[in-house]
Amino acid sequence: LIKKRILDQASKDGIILLHDIYKGTVPAVPGIIDALQKDGYTFVTVPELMAPAVPEPGTIYRP
């Protein structure tokens, strides 16, 4: 269920936030990463995603 939701909602320049407090999350991560990479997605840090802007703490950014 977690993997399906992530893959259904993944989008260009998106941020995926997962919490490890749910027991199914951590085991789902390798499959999510593999599937997204096969679809051509790459993984970057938030500063890399926002460049050349510098994210400011407490600021809300929307597309």
N, C-alpha and C positions, 0 to 999 in steps of 0.2 A: 504493500500500500504506500509506504513512504517513497520507494523508488519510483513508482508510477506517478505519484503526485509531482515529484521533482521533475521527472522527464516531460510530463505533460505541460508544465509551466515554465520550463527553461526558456530563456530568451537572450538575445544579444545584449551584452553589457549588463546582464542581470547579476544579482547577488543572491546566493543561496545561503540561508542561515539554518543550521541544524543544532538541536540541543541534545546533549548526550544523557539527559535525565530520563529519556524514554528508551526502554530496553531494546526496541527494534531499530533504533537509529544507527548506532555504531556498526552493527553487522551489515546494514544496507549501504554504507558509504562506498566500499570498493566497487560494488556493482553500479552505483550511480556514477562514479568517476569513470569507470570503463565505458559505460554507455554514452556519456557526454563526450568523451574523447573520440569515440567512434563516430559521433555525429559532427565532429569538427570543432568542438568547444575547447578552449584552453583555460587554464587557471592562472589567475594573477592576484596580487595583493590589492587591497582597496586603494592605496596610493597610486599603484600602477594603473588601475582602472580609471581613476579620476584625473590623471596627469593630462595637461600640465597644471591643472588647478591643484591646490593643496587643501585637503579636507580640514575643516576647522571643528574642534570638539563642540558639541552642542548645536551644531547647525544641521538643519534638515535639508537634504538634497533630493529633488524629485526630477524624473526625466522630463 
